[in-house]
Amino acid sequence: MRLSIIIPAYNADAYLPQLLDCLDKQMVPGVEVIIVDDGSKVPFKTDYKWATVIRQGNAGPGIARNTGLNKMTGEYFTFIDADDMVSEKYLATILDKIETEAFD
């Protein structure tokens, strides 16, 4: 896996699907999305096969990010908050930078 995207989420049903719809249009092999449901009142579910949902008791966004880091398989990672949106070229831009820049 080249890139892991970690999304901590708490009661994010109102906006997380819009973010996932945007990512779906960009999804390519070598990218995984890990959504850490941090104790939402209603467990978050998605039909996207490329997204993994991990449910845990509410511990806050920092712990949720750490949970994602512990489960990721990517060589690189990035975080997106559940209530954020990304550009239509988000994945292409990151993957291009991974290939052309010397990131550690």
N, C-alpha and C positions, 0 to 999 in steps of 0.2 A: 504494500500500500504506500502510495506516495504522499498523500495529504489527508489528515484527519481534521474535520471540522467539529468542534465541540460546542454544543448549545445548551447552557443551563436554562431550565424552564420551570417557572412556578405559576400555576393558574394562567397559562399563556394561550388558552384556546381561542381568544379573540384575535390574535395577531400572528402566532407561529405558523398557521397554515399558509398565510400569504408569503412568508419567508421561504417556506419549503417549496411552494409553487414556483417561486423565482429560482431557487436552486435546481429544481427539477429540469428546467429548460437548459441548464448548463452542465448537468451531471455527466461525467466522463469516467471511464475505468480508472482505477487508481485513487479514487477519492471516496472517503467514507464520512458519514455524518452520524455523530453520536449525540442524541438528545438525552440530557439527564433531567428527568422529571423529579424535581426536588420537593416531593410531598404535596403535589397539587390536590385540591379537593376532589376533582374528577381526574383520574389517571389519563394522561395524554396518550393518544393512539394516532397512528398514521398508516395509510395504505402504501406509502412509498417503500419499496423493498430495499432501497439503498440506504435507508435511515434505520438506525438501531435506537430503540428507546430503552433507557435504563431507569427504573423507578427506585427512589430511595426516600427515606423519611426527610422531612424538611430540615436542612442544615445550613442553608444559605448558599449564595451563588459561588463563593470561593470553594467550599467543600464540593459543590456540584461540578465545578471545573476540574478539581483534583480527581474526582471519580472518573470523569471523561479521560483525563490524562492517563489514569491507571488502566483503562480499557482500550485505549487507542492502539492501532497497529501501524499508523502512518509514520513515515520518516520525518515529516514536518507536521505542524499543527497550527491551527488558528482558532480563535474563539469568536462566536457571534452571539450577542444577546438575543433572546427570543423575541423581543419587541423592536429589533433593528431590521432594516431592509438593506439589501446589497444591490450593487449595480448589476446590469445584465451581463457584464464582462468580468464579474468578480473572480470566478474560478479561472478563467483564461488568463487574467492578469497575474494572479498568484502563481499559477503553474508556469507561466512564462518566466517570472522572476526567479522561481526555483531553478529553472534550467539555465538562466543567463547570468545570475548573480552568485556570489560566493556566500551563501547563508550558512550559519551554524545553528 
